[in-house]
Amino acid sequence: GSSGSTDGTGTAAKFYKPIEVIFVGGNLYVADTYNNKIRKIVISTGVVTTFAGSTQGFQDGTGTSAKFYRPRQITSDGTNLYVGDHLNHKIRKIVISTGAVTTLAGSGAGFQDGTGTAASFDKPMGITTDGTNLYVAEYNNHTIRKIVISSGVVTTFAGSTSSGSTDATGTSARFKNPLAITSYGTNLYVADYNNHKIRKIALRKTATANVELHNLDDDTDVTVNLASSDTGEGTVNPATLTFTENNWNTARTVTVTGVNDSDRDRHKYYKINLSGAQSWEYCANENGTCSFSGTKTVRYGKNGTY
């Protein structure tokens, strides 16, 4: 049909160069790119409404009081929509229940890792999520950027600002104008536009274990240091656990993250070291998957010895 910006039912509604559509909770949400809007379609009835956005510009707000500039791709974690606001060089968040639009990350055109608006993008295009993080195909910077949804922390996950076509790990890899991105299982898949390729990126996987402090018989705070014996295979977070009188017998969670690499080392075992010459084994492989089980007990005596 003809282009336009009319809400309505079925073919009575009009769009102008819509680029992306996703399904959430019985509705479709459409990046109506050249109308600078996010449109909503009730699947059961075909009713089309403007969910967010109005005229071209930049403005956080609710519903039609918000403004976008060529929103291109869109993803969702089931609670929020996340939009690559292409020519505003920002990642926008829309709360599905209220239509409230905020800026999750980005300021103006540029390339900078950081938190929230301290970070910058240059024409973000594709966007996908694993439920915890967003992954953004950044067209002009030739990179895949990662955004932690809960904090807005932006890092460069793969590629660099130097274009190319190199298979490698993380920022050693090269892309040329990555356009679209999706996730499936433990991998990301990228349409590497000007390399004419589909690229696969393995996601690092994490595992957790609990650490408990036992036999504490004085009122001194105790700090337990943790470190990976091979950071090329896996990392550990946090680096320290502090036990106080109020949490002596409370298990603390430690997260181990496997590191993706190209070495066909199958399952490689190494240790997470705790201060006091204690450790536990951890297993990682070249795909960044990791495993171990059980609660690790740190025993501490009155004189501060293990």
ZAMARGU-4260 file (C-alpha; in steps of 0.2 Angstrom, whole numbers, plus 5000, padded with zeros to 4 digits):
<rodrens>
0) 5000/5000/5000 | 5005/5018/5001 | 5015/5026/5014 | 5008/5036/5028 | 5007/5037/5047
5) 4989/5032/5051 | 4983/5022/5065 | 4968/5010/5062 | 4963/4992/5059 | 4971/4981/5046
10) 4974/4989/5029 | 4967/5006/5035 | 4983/5008/5045 | 4998/5015/5036 | 5017/5014/5039
15) 5032/5022/5031 | 5047/5010/5028 | 5045/4999/5043 | 5061/4989/5046 | 5059/4978/5061
20) 5045/4969/5070 | 5045/4958/5085 | 5031/4948/5095 | 5028/4951/5113 | 5013/4945/5123
25) 5001/4944/5109 | 5006/4960/5101 | 5018/4965/5087 | 5029/4980/5090 | 5036/4988/5074
30) 5050/5000/5071 | 5041/5011/5059 | 5058/5019/5054 | 5054/5033/5043 | 5039/5039/5054
35) 5051/5039/5069 | 5039/5029/5079 | 5036/5012/5087 | 5019/5005/5082 | 5009/4992/5091
40) 4998/4979/5082 | 4986/4968/5092 | 4987/4952/5083 | 4970/4946/5087 | 4961/4961/5080
45) 4974/4970/5068 | 4972/4986/5077 | 4987/4997/5075 | 4991/5011/5087 | 5007/5022/5090
50) 5015/5015/5105 | 5029/5028/5106 | 5037/5042/5096 | 5030/5056/5086 | 5040/5068/5075
55) 5058/5066/5071 | 5070/5071/5086 | 5076/5066/5102 | 5066/5066/5118 | 5063/5054/5133
60) 5045/5053/5138 | 5030/5043/5139 | 5021/5037/5123 | 5020/5050/5109 | 5029/5063/5120
65) 5045/5053/5116 | 5055/5056/5100 | 5066/5045/5090 | 5076/5048/5074 | 5076/5033/5062
70) 5073/5019/5074 | 5079/5003/5065 | 5079/4987/5075 | 5070/4982/5091 | 5071/4968/5104
75) 5063/4963/5120 | 5066/4954/5136 | 5047/4952/5139 | 5046/4967/5150 | 5054/4981/5140
80) 5058/4985/5122 | 5075/4990/5117 | 5077/5001/5102 | 5092/5005/5091 | 5089/5023/5088
85) 5100/5024/5073 | 5103/5042/5069 | 5102/5048/5088 | 5116/5035/5090 | 5108/5029/5106
90) 5100/5013/5113 | 5082/5017/5120 | 5072/5007/5133 | 5053/5007/5132 | 5043/5000/5147
95) 5030/4989/5139 | 5017/4991/5153 | 5018/5011/5153 | 5026/5016/5137 | 5039/5026/5146
100) 5054/5029/5135 | 5072/5032/5142 | 5089/5032/5136 | 5099/5017/5142 | 5115/5021/5133
105) 5123/5032/5121 | 5125/5051/5119 | 5130/5057/5102 | 5140/5049/5087 | 5157/5042/5093
110) 5165/5027/5100 | 5167/5026/5119 | 5164/5012/5131 | 5156/5018/5148 | 5141/5018/5158
115) 5124/5025/5151 | 5126/5041/5142 | 5145/5041/5145 | 5146/5028/5131 | 5144/5033/5113
120) 5139/5023/5097 | 5139/5028/5079 | 5124/5022/5070 | 5118/5007/5080 | 5109/4995/5069
125) 5104/4977/5075 | 5100/4973/5093 | 5097/4957/5102 | 5096/4951/5120 | 5100/4936/5130
130) 5089/4942/5144 | 5103/4949/5154 | 5113/4959/5141 | 5110/4968/5125 | 5121/4965/5110
135) 5122/4979/5097 | 5128/4978/5079 | 5136/4995/5077 | 5137/4999/5058 | 5150/5013/5057
140) 5161/5007/5071 | 5162/4989/5064 | 5159/4982/5081 | 5148/4972/5092 | 5144/4981/5108
145) 5138/4973/5124 | 5126/4982/5136 | 5122/4976/5154 | 5104/4979/5155 | 5104/4981/5174
150) 5118/4994/5175 | 5119/5002/5157 | 5138/4997/5156 | 5144/4997/5138 | 5159/4987/5133
155) 5166/4982/5116 | 5162/4963/5114 | 5169/4959/5097 | 5178/4969/5083 | 5186/4986/5083
160) 5184/5002/5074 | 5196/4996/5061 | 5186/4987/5048 | 5191/4970/5041 | 5186/4952/5040
165) 5196/4942/5053 | 5190/4928/5063 | 5197/4929/5080 | 5192/4931/5098 | 5184/4947/5105
170) 5192/4964/5099 | 5204/4954/5089 | 5190/4950/5076 | 5186/4962/5062 | 5169/4966/5054
175) 5164/4978/5040 | 5148/4987/5044 | 5138/4974/5054 | 5120/4976/5050 | 5109/4964/5060
180) 5111/4952/5074 | 5102/4939/5083 | 5105/4926/5097 | 5101/4907/5097 | 5107/4896/5112
185) 5125/4900/5116 | 5129/4910/5101 | 5126/4926/5092 | 5124/4927/5073 | 5129/4943/5064
190) 5125/4949/5046 | 5142/4956/5042 | 5135/4968/5028 | 5150/4974/5018 | 5159/4957/5020
195) 5145/4948/5013 | 5146/4935/5027 | 5136/4928/5042 | 5147/4928/5057 | 5145/4917/5073
200) 5151/4923/5090 | 5151/4911/5104 | 5145/4918/5121 | 5155/4915/5137 | 5145/4905/5149
205) 5145/4907/5168 | 5143/4895/5183 | 5141/4899/5201 | 5146/4891/5217 | 5143/4896/5235
210) 5157/4899/5248 | 5154/4897/5266 | 5164/4902/5281 | 5164/4890/5296 | 5172/4889/5313
215) 5173/4907/5316 | 5175/4909/5334 | 5179/4927/5337 | 5172/4944/5331 | 5185/4949/5318
220) 5180/4953/5300 | 5187/4940/5288 | 5192/4944/5270 | 5194/4929/5258 | 5203/4932/5242
225) 5199/4923/5226 | 5209/4921/5210 | 5209/4911/5194 | 5224/4900/5192 | 5222/4903/5173
230) 5213/4919/5167 | 5215/4913/5149 | 5202/4900/5153 | 5191/4908/5166 | 5189/4922/5177
235) 5181/4924/5195 | 5170/4937/5202 | 5171/4945/5215 | 5189/4945/5219 | 5186/4946/5238
240) 5173/4940/5250 | 5171/4949/5267 | 5163/4939/5281 | 5157/4949/5296 | 5149/4945/5313
245) 5132/4947/5304 | 5135/4935/5290 | 5148/4922/5296 | 5137/4907/5291 | 5129/4914/5276
250) 5134/4906/5259 | 5141/4919/5247 | 5140/4917/5228 | 5155/4917/5217 | 5153/4918/5198
255) 5166/4910/5186 | 5165/4915/5168 | 5173/4904/5154 | 5184/4913/5141 | 5181/4909/5123
260) 5196/4905/5113 | 5201/4895/5098 | 5211/4882/5106 | 5204/4865/5105 | 5208/4860/5122
265) 5192/4851/5125 | 5188/4852/5144 | 5203/4860/5153 | 5203/4859/5172 | 5211/4873/5183
270) 5209/4880/5200 | 5200/4894/5209 | 5212/4899/5223 | 5206/4905/5240 | 5218/4913/5252
275) 5224/4900/5265 | 5230/4888/5251 | 5213/4881/5248 | 5206/4879/5230 | 5193/4870/5220
280) 5194/4863/5202 | 5184/4872/5188 | 5182/4865/5171 | 5181/4876/5155 | 5182/4872/5136
285) 5185/4882/5120 | 5167/4887/5119 | 5167/4897/5136 | 5156/4884/5145 | 5161/4880/5163
290) 5156/4868/5176 | 5158/4863/5194 | 5146/4859/5208 | 5144/4860/5227 | 5147/4872/5241
295) 5165/4877/5245 | 5169/4878/5263 | 5182/4890/5270 | 5187/4886/5288 | 5194/4899/5298
300) 5201/4897/5316 | 5203/4909/5330 | 5220/4914/5326 | 5216/4918/5308 | 5223/4902/5301
305) 5214/4890/5289
</rodrens>
